[in-house]
Amino acid sequence: MSQEIVEGPTYPEEKKITAVLDIQVLRDETELTMTNSTARTITPSRAWVNEWWSREFPGLAPGQTITLSLKEFKDRFGDGFRAGGFWATQNPDALVKFEVEQGDGLVGFVVIGQ
């Protein structure tokens, strides 16, 4: 019996980074918290971690704070980001880069520490 491989979205390499905004992404083990301290609204789209894992992004209005679970980020094969946590059996993946698709480009956020 043949099994069909279903692939999800792949990193949009054809899109260029149009801006890096002063929106800080703070990691608290298995979650990311970010506050939009700019005057720019980030519209709902797709967020990317380390150019590999992604998930739907709900949008972020000026002054708004959101928290996203790292466990919801999946690669194109459906494998999740190794977020770590108390019961983790493997070392967590590092968080190096966070981007959100906006129009024809990508907008980078500032990743703060690990």
C-alpha positions in Angstrom: 0.0 0.0 0.0 1.4 3.4 -1.1 1.3 6.3 1.3 0.9 9.8 -0.1 3.3 12.4 1.3 1.4 15.6 2.1 3.7 18.6 2.2 2.9 21.8 3.9 4.2 25.3 3.1 7.9 25.9 2.3 9.9 29.0 3.2 9.3 31.7 0.6 12.9 32.1 -0.5 11.7 34.3 -3.4 10.5 36.9 -0.9 13.0 39.5 0.4 13.1 41.0 3.9 11.5 44.4 3.5 12.0 45.6 7.1 13.1 44.5 10.5 10.7 46.0 13.0 11.3 46.8 16.7 9.0 44.1 17.8 10.8 42.0 20.3 10.3 38.2 20.4 10.9 36.8 23.9 11.1 33.0 24.4 9.9 31.5 27.6 10.8 27.9 27.0 7.9 26.7 24.9 6.2 30.0 24.1 7.0 33.2 22.3 5.6 36.5 23.5 5.8 39.7 21.4 4.4 43.2 21.8 4.0 45.5 18.8 5.7 48.7 20.0 5.5 50.2 16.5 2.8 52.2 14.8 2.5 49.5 12.1 -0.2 46.9 12.0 1.0 43.4 11.1 -1.8 41.7 9.2 -2.8 38.0 9.6 -0.4 35.9 7.5 2.2 33.1 8.0 5.0 33.3 10.6 8.4 31.6 10.1 10.9 30.5 12.7 14.5 29.9 11.5 13.3 29.8 7.9 12.0 26.2 8.4 9.0 26.0 10.8 5.8 28.0 10.2 2.2 28.5 11.4 -0.6 30.9 10.8 0.0 34.3 12.3 -3.1 36.0 13.8 -1.9 39.6 13.2 -0.6 42.2 15.6 -2.0 45.6 16.1 0.0 48.5 17.6 0.3 48.1 21.3 -1.0 44.5 21.2 0.8 41.6 22.9 0.3 38.0 21.8 1.8 34.7 22.9 2.3 31.8 20.5 3.2 28.2 21.4 6.4 27.0 19.7 4.8 23.5 19.5 2.3 24.8 16.9 5.2 25.6 14.5 5.5 22.8 11.9 7.8 22.2 9.0 6.6 21.2 5.6 6.6 17.5 6.6 4.4 18.1 9.6 7.3 17.8 12.1 7.1 20.2 15.0 9.7 22.6 16.4 11.5 21.0 19.3 10.4 23.5 21.9 11.7 21.7 25.0 9.9 21.7 28.3 10.0 19.7 31.4 9.1 16.4 29.7 11.2 16.9 26.6 13.4 13.9 25.6 15.6 15.9 23.2 17.4 19.2 23.5 15.3 22.1 22.3 15.9 23.8 18.9 17.5 27.3 19.1 15.3 30.3 18.2 17.4 32.4 15.9 15.1 34.1 13.4 11.4 35.2 13.4 9.7 36.5 10.3 6.2 37.2 9.1 5.0 37.3 5.5 3.6 40.7 4.6 2.5 41.4 1.1 5.3 40.6 -1.4 8.0 40.4 1.3 9.0 39.3 4.8 9.1 41.4 7.9 11.7 40.5 10.6 11.1 40.8 14.3 14.0 41.1 16.9 14.7 37.8 18.7 15.8 38.4 22.3 18.1 35.8 23.8 17.3 32.2 24.3 
